[in-house]
Amino acid sequence: MSEPTKIIECPRDAWQGLEKNIPTARKVEYLLGLVNAGFRHIDAVSFVSQKVAQMADSEEVMKQFLASLPAGAAAPEIIGIVVNERGIERALATPGVTTLGYPYSISAYFRRANANMSRAESRALVEHLRKATKEANRDHVIYISMAFGNPYDEPWGPELVEDTLFWLKDIGVRSVSLADTAGSANAEQVGAVYRAVKGCVAGIELGVHLHSRPEDAAAKVAAAYEAGCRRFDGALTGLGGCPFAGDDLVGNIPTETVIGTLAARGVNTGITTAALEPVIKLTQRIRREFSTAEVIQ
C-alpha cells in the first residue's frame, strides 16, 4: 500500500493573475465544486494588499462558502496566504481559514521586490506567524520561494534551502513547501534538491509547489514523488502563470497531471478522474470569461 499523499488545490494562486475580477459568488461555486470532487485541502484565499483586487473579497468568500456547505458536511482545510502582520490579523479573524501560509524567499532580490523586507524582517514575521497560529489553534505552512534556483544571478544551492529548513524546524514550523517560483527547474533538479534536503527535516511535512511548461509537468511530479515527496500543490488545467519565468506557457502544475502521474504509481489520492470532470469544466469557464489573454489548454 502506498504512503498517504496529500493534494492541495490552489485556486487562489490560479485566480490572482487573471485580468478580470471573478465575482464572489463564482468563487464560492468553484470552492464548493472542489469539495464535491473530493478535495480536502484548498489554498483558497489571501489576505494581502487591496491592490490585488482579485483577492479583495477573501473574507466574504469564506463567509458565503461556509454558509453554503451542505448540512453536516466536513469543511476542508482552507489555506489563506499572508505577507505581513495585518494579513495575519485578517486571516485569524476569518472563520473557516484553518491554515495560514507565508512565502519566505531565500532570494534577497525577490524578497525585497515582492514584500519589501530584509531577511531579518521576513524571519521575524515567520516567528510571529508561528506564535500567533499556535495561540489561535490554527495551522501554518511556510513556502520556501526560489527553492529550486532563481533567475537573478544570486548565489544559490541546496545548502541555502537546508539552512532555512533547519531554522524553520528550530522555531517550531512543521509544514513546509518547496516552491519553484520561477519555474526554472527541470525534473532532475527537482528530484536532486528534494533528496538533498529531506534528511534534515524529520518531523516536518515537506511538500512541493511547482511551476512548469505542460510537457514537463508529469516528469517533475514523478521526480518529486520518487525522491520521497508526499505533498503536492497544483491547480486544475495549470491555471495561474509565473510572471518571473518570461514564458506564458509556464504555470502551475495541472492537478489532473499530479493525480494521473501518482495513479500510475499506484497512489490513491482519493480524487478520481470522473470526479474532476465537473470542476475542470468550471475552471475552463473561468479561464474563458476572466482572462483577456489567449487560453492555453
C-alpha positions as CSV (number, residue, x, y, z in Angstrom):
1,M,0.0,0.0,0.0
2,S,1.3,3.4,-0.9
3,E,2.0,6.1,1.7
4,P,-0.7,8.7,2.2
5,T,-0.2,11.5,-0.3
6,K,-1.8,15.0,0.2
7,I,-3.1,17.0,-2.8
8,I,-3.5,20.8,-2.2
9,E,-5.6,22.5,-4.9
10,C,-4.7,26.2,-5.3
11,P,-7.4,28.3,-6.9
12,R,-6.1,31.3,-5.1
13,D,-2.8,31.0,-7.0
14,A,-4.7,30.3,-10.2
15,W,-7.0,33.3,-9.9
16,Q,-4.8,36.1,-8.7
17,G,-3.2,36.7,-12.1
18,L,-6.5,36.8,-14.1
19,E,-7.1,40.3,-15.5
20,K,-10.9,40.4,-14.8
21,N,-12.2,40.1,-11.3
22,I,-14.2,36.9,-10.6
23,P,-17.4,37.6,-8.7
24,T,-17.6,36.4,-5.2
25,A,-20.5,34.0,-5.9
26,R,-18.5,32.4,-8.7
27,K,-15.5,31.8,-6.4
28,V,-17.9,30.2,-3.8
29,E,-19.4,28.0,-6.5
30,Y,-15.9,26.9,-7.5
31,L,-14.8,26.1,-4.0
32,L,-18.0,24.0,-3.4
33,G,-17.2,22.2,-6.7
34,L,-13.7,21.3,-5.3
35,V,-15.2,19.9,-2.2
36,N,-17.7,17.9,-4.2
37,A,-14.8,16.5,-6.2
38,G,-13.1,15.2,-3.1
39,F,-10.5,17.9,-2.3
40,R,-9.8,18.2,1.4
41,H,-7.0,20.8,1.2
42,I,-7.6,24.1,-0.7
43,D,-5.4,27.1,-1.0
44,A,-8.4,29.4,-1.4
45,V,-7.8,32.9,-0.3
46,S,-5.2,35.5,0.6
47,F,-5.1,38.5,2.9
48,V,-2.8,40.9,1.1
49,S,-2.9,44.4,-0.2
50,Q,-6.2,45.6,-1.6
51,K,-4.2,46.4,-4.8
52,V,-4.6,42.7,-5.5
53,A,-8.2,43.2,-6.4
54,Q,-8.9,39.6,-7.2
55,M,-8.3,38.7,-3.6
56,A,-10.0,41.7,-2.0
57,D,-13.2,39.8,-1.2
58,S,-11.5,36.9,0.7
59,E,-13.5,37.4,3.9
60,E,-16.8,37.5,2.0
61,V,-15.8,34.4,0.0
62,M,-15.2,32.5,3.2
63,K,-18.4,33.7,4.8
64,Q,-20.5,32.6,1.8
65,F,-18.6,29.4,1.4
66,L,-19.2,28.2,4.9
67,A,-22.8,29.2,4.7
68,S,-23.2,27.2,1.5
69,L,-21.7,23.9,2.7
70,P,-24.3,21.1,3.0
71,A,-25.5,20.5,6.5
72,G,-23.2,18.0,8.2
73,A,-20.5,18.3,5.6
74,A,-17.0,18.4,6.9
75,A,-15.2,21.7,6.0
76,P,-11.9,21.2,4.2
77,E,-8.6,22.6,5.3
78,I,-8.5,26.2,3.9
79,I,-5.2,27.9,3.4
80,G,-5.1,31.7,3.5
81,I,-1.9,33.4,2.3
82,V,-0.5,36.3,4.3
83,V,2.5,38.5,3.8
84,N,2.5,40.9,6.8
85,E,1.1,41.3,10.3
86,R,-2.1,42.9,9.1
87,G,-2.7,39.9,6.9
88,I,-2.2,37.6,9.8
89,E,-4.7,39.5,11.8
90,R,-7.3,39.4,9.0
91,A,-6.8,35.7,8.4
92,L,-7.1,34.8,12.1
93,A,-10.3,36.8,12.2
94,T,-11.8,34.9,9.3
95,P,-13.9,31.8,10.2
96,G,-13.1,28.8,8.1
97,V,-9.4,29.7,7.4
98,T,-7.7,26.8,9.1
99,T,-4.1,27.3,7.9
100,L,-2.0,30.4,7.3
101,G,0.6,30.3,4.6
102,Y,3.6,32.6,4.2
103,P,6.0,32.7,1.2
104,Y,9.5,33.0,2.7
105,S,12.1,33.8,0.0
106,I,15.7,32.7,0.0
107,S,16.3,35.2,-2.8
108,A,17.2,38.6,-1.4
109,Y,16.1,40.3,-4.7
110,F,12.7,38.6,-4.8
111,R,12.1,39.1,-1.1
112,R,12.7,42.8,-1.5
113,A,10.7,43.2,-4.7
114,N,7.8,41.1,-3.6
115,A,7.5,42.1,0.1
116,N,10.0,44.9,0.6
117,M,11.5,43.1,3.5
118,S,15.0,42.3,4.7
119,R,15.9,38.7,5.7
120,A,15.7,39.6,9.3
121,E,12.3,41.2,8.9
122,S,10.9,38.2,7.0
123,R,12.2,35.8,9.6
124,A,10.7,37.9,12.4
125,L,7.3,37.7,10.6
126,V,7.6,33.9,10.3
127,E,8.2,33.6,14.0
128,H,5.2,35.9,14.7
129,L,3.1,33.8,12.4
130,R,4.1,30.5,14.1
131,K,3.3,32.0,17.6
132,A,0.0,33.6,16.5
133,T,-1.3,30.5,14.8
134,K,-0.4,28.3,17.8
135,E,-2.2,30.7,20.2
136,A,-5.2,30.7,17.9
137,N,-5.2,26.9,17.4
138,R,-4.6,27.3,13.7
139,D,-2.1,25.6,11.5
140,H,0.6,27.2,9.2
141,V,2.7,26.3,6.2
142,I,5.8,28.1,5.1
143,Y,6.6,28.2,1.4
144,I,10.3,28.5,0.6
145,S,10.3,30.7,-2.5
146,M,13.0,30.2,-5.1
147,A,13.9,26.8,-3.5
148,F,15.0,25.3,-6.8
149,G,17.0,28.3,-8.1
150,N,16.3,31.8,-9.4
151,P,16.9,33.9,-12.5
152,Y,18.7,36.8,-10.7
153,D,22.3,35.5,-10.7
154,E,22.4,35.3,-7.0
155,P,24.3,32.7,-5.0
156,W,22.1,29.6,-4.7
157,G,22.4,26.0,-3.8
158,P,20.6,23.2,-1.8
159,E,22.6,24.3,1.3
160,L,20.6,27.6,1.4
161,V,17.4,25.5,1.4
162,E,18.8,23.2,4.0
163,D,19.8,26.2,6.2
164,T,16.3,27.6,6.0
165,L,14.7,24.2,6.8
166,F,16.9,23.8,9.9
167,W,15.9,27.3,11.1
168,L,12.2,26.6,10.5
169,K,12.4,23.4,12.4
170,D,14.2,25.1,15.3
171,I,11.4,27.6,15.7
172,G,8.7,25.0,15.6
173,V,7.4,25.1,12.0
174,R,6.1,21.6,11.0
175,S,4.8,22.1,7.4
176,V,6.9,23.5,4.6
177,S,6.5,23.5,0.8
178,L,9.4,24.0,-1.6
179,A,8.4,26.4,-4.3
180,D,9.9,26.6,-7.8
181,T,8.7,30.2,-8.0
182,A,10.3,31.0,-11.4
183,G,9.5,27.6,-13.0
184,S,13.2,27.3,-13.9
185,A,14.0,23.8,-12.5
186,N,13.9,20.6,-14.6
187,A,12.8,17.2,-13.3
188,E,16.3,16.2,-12.5
189,Q,16.8,19.3,-10.4
190,V,13.5,18.9,-8.6
191,G,14.5,15.4,-7.5
192,A,18.0,16.3,-6.6
193,V,17.1,19.2,-4.4
194,Y,14.3,17.3,-2.6
195,R,16.7,14.4,-1.9
196,A,19.4,16.7,-0.8
197,V,17.3,18.4,1.9
198,K,14.7,15.9,3.0
199,G,17.0,14.2,5.5
200,C,17.4,17.3,7.6
201,V,13.8,17.8,8.4
202,A,12.5,14.7,10.2
203,G,9.2,15.7,11.7
204,I,8.4,18.3,9.1
205,E,5.8,17.6,6.3
206,L,7.8,18.7,3.3
207,G,5.9,19.3,0.0
208,V,6.4,21.0,-3.3
209,H,4.7,23.8,-5.1
210,L,6.0,23.6,-8.7
211,H,5.6,25.6,-11.9
212,S,6.1,24.0,-15.3
213,R,5.6,24.0,-19.0
214,P,2.8,21.5,-19.7
215,E,5.1,19.0,-21.4
216,D,7.5,18.8,-18.4
217,A,4.9,18.7,-15.6
218,A,4.5,14.9,-15.3
219,A,8.2,14.4,-15.1
220,K,8.6,16.9,-12.3
221,V,5.8,15.3,-10.3
222,A,7.3,11.9,-10.8
223,A,10.8,13.1,-9.8
224,A,9.5,14.7,-6.6
225,Y,7.4,11.6,-5.7
226,E,10.3,9.2,-6.3
227,A,12.5,11.5,-4.2
228,G,10.1,11.0,-1.3
229,C,7.6,13.9,-1.6
230,R,4.1,13.1,-0.4
231,R,2.6,16.6,-0.5
232,F,1.8,18.3,-3.9
233,D,0.3,21.6,-4.8
234,G,-1.5,22.0,-8.1
235,A,-4.1,24.0,-10.0
236,L,-6.6,22.4,-12.3
237,T,-5.7,22.9,-16.0
238,G,-2.5,24.5,-14.9
239,L,-4.2,27.9,-14.5
240,G,-2.0,30.5,-12.9
241,G,1.1,31.7,-14.6
242,C,4.5,32.6,-13.3
243,P,5.3,36.2,-14.1
244,F,9.0,35.7,-13.4
245,A,9.5,33.0,-15.9
246,G,9.1,35.1,-19.1
247,D,7.1,32.3,-20.7
248,D,3.3,32.3,-21.0
249,L,3.3,28.5,-21.0
250,V,4.9,28.3,-17.5
251,G,2.1,27.9,-15.0
252,N,1.0,25.8,-12.0
253,I,1.4,22.1,-12.3
254,P,-2.1,20.9,-13.5
255,T,-3.7,19.0,-10.7
256,E,-5.0,16.4,-13.1
257,T,-1.4,15.7,-14.1
258,V,-0.4,15.3,-10.5
259,I,-3.3,12.8,-9.9
260,G,-2.7,10.9,-13.1
261,T,1.1,10.7,-12.5
262,L,0.6,9.4,-9.0
263,A,-2.2,7.0,-10.0
264,A,0.2,5.4,-12.5
265,R,2.4,4.7,-9.5
266,G,-0.4,3.1,-7.5
267,V,-1.2,6.1,-5.4
268,N,-4.8,6.6,-4.4
269,T,-5.3,10.3,-3.8
270,G,-9.0,9.9,-3.1
271,I,-9.9,12.0,-6.1
272,T,-10.9,10.2,-9.3
273,T,-10.7,11.4,-12.9
274,A,-14.5,11.2,-13.2
275,A,-14.9,13.4,-10.1
276,L,-12.7,16.0,-11.6
277,E,-14.7,16.5,-14.8
278,P,-17.3,19.0,-13.5
279,V,-14.8,21.2,-11.7
280,I,-12.4,21.1,-14.7
281,K,-15.4,22.5,-16.8
282,L,-15.8,25.2,-14.2
283,T,-12.1,26.0,-14.5
284,Q,-12.3,26.3,-18.2
285,R,-15.3,28.6,-18.0
286,I,-13.3,30.9,-15.6
287,R,-10.3,30.9,-18.0
288,R,-12.5,31.9,-20.9
289,E,-14.5,34.6,-19.0
290,F,-12.0,36.3,-16.8
291,S,-8.8,36.3,-18.8
292,T,-8.0,38.7,-21.6
293,A,-5.1,36.5,-22.7
294,E,-5.3,33.6,-25.1
295,V,-6.3,30.5,-23.2
296,I,-3.7,27.7,-23.2
297,Q,-5.3,24.3,-22.8
